[in-house]
Amino acid sequence: MNLCTIASGSSGNCTYINTDDVSILIDVGISGQRVIDALTQINAKPENIDAIFITHEHIDHIKGAGIFSRKYNVSIYATQKTWDVILQNNLVGTLDSNNIKIIEPLTTISLNHLNITAFPISHDAIEPVGYVFEANQKKLGLVTDIGIVDDIARNILKECNGIMLESNHDPNMLEVGRYSYYLKRRIASKIGHLSNEDASDFLANLYHKDLKWAMFAHLSSDNNVPSLAYITAKNALSAHGITIGKDIDIYIADKKSVSPVLSV
């Protein structure tokens, strides 16, 4: 099972996951052409995408989903409440009704040999979810746009072999930055975004010997820098006796560049 981030951040999000017999996208918050170009770059074909899975209805996660679905006749999976908001507000345009698929939180569905489970997370959307993907006795976790890691997320992400996890902001940069007081409070709230410290502490406590890598994602352009997210993770992991490069590999998703293809 492989994972590659195509885009990550408030300007747009899209992640590619594939197994031997399934290829999917998680969120399409960028242009269809950009997705096509990125897939070509990693030797994947857009016409081979089997489904799109949506985490929540914010535009940086769905902007290109309708276009891609119409062009390649791809089904889109989202929760019922998320679909209600998307369709009522015409956020992705007109879709073939057969391509509107409902996924229930904490219920596993299967596409060939890939098992997909959505789970509820804390964010200021109508019904936001993270995902776990399981195939060939391997497990990937994906959770971004999350204000706090609760017991549900903590339990379902146990025993992942790889994880894509939000590390959105440095609290000090956020506090002294240019954002309004309201926006600062929203980002730092339990329905906002995960800080570097919270993400790194969670990862350190999640770690086990079969967790091979973590991809930090959705870094703020204004309130974070990749090196700061990395050193925060390094310090948190070191405090638990975990060494980057020996026990686990750490990657930082870029908002514009395609990541390496990571495997479990």
C-alpha positions, 0 to 999 in steps of 0.5 A: 500500500502506497501514499503520496501527497499531491497538495497539502495546506489551506490552498488545497489538499489531495492525497493519492493511495493505491494498492495492487488493485485499487487507486483512490484520492482523498480530497480533491481541493485543487484543480483537476489538471493539477491532479492529472499532472501529479498522477502522471509524475508518479506514473499513475493514470487518472482514469484508473482512480476508483474513488474519491473520499472526502474528509469534510466540505471545506473548499480546500478539500473539495474544489476539484472533486466534481470536475474530476468525478465528471471527467473520469466517472469516479464515485465520491464518498462522503458522510451524509451530513457532508453531502447535504452541505455540498449538494445544498450549496452546489459546491461541486456542481452537478454529479451523476447520482450513481457517483454520490456515495455515503460512508458512515463513520466507524463503518468499514467499506471495501474496494476490492482488497482495500478496507476503508474506515472513516472516523469522526474528528473534531473540526469546525465542519458539519461532520468531519472525518479521518480515515484508516486504510487496511490491505495486506495486513498493513494499515495507514492512517490519515487525519488532518484538519483536526483540533484535538486528538480524542479517544476515538481517533487515538484508538482507531489509529493504533497499530498504523504502519504509516500515518499522515497527520496534521501539524498545522502551526507553531503556537508562538508564531500563531500568537504573534502573527497577522491573523485576527484575534478571532481567527487565532482563537479558532485555529487554536481551539478544539475544533481548529487545527493541531499544533506542532507540539500536539501532533508530535506528542501524539505521534510519540505516544502512538509509536510502535516498532512497526510504525515506519513513517509519519507524514506531517501535513497541512502546515500553515504558510503563515504560522509554521515552517517545515524545519520547526515542525521537524525539530518539534517532532524530533524533540518529542520522539527523542524524549520517548527514546525514539530516533528519527532515521533509525526507528521512524522516518519523518516527512513534511508534506508540501503545499505545492510539490508532490511528495515521495511515494511512501509504502507500507 
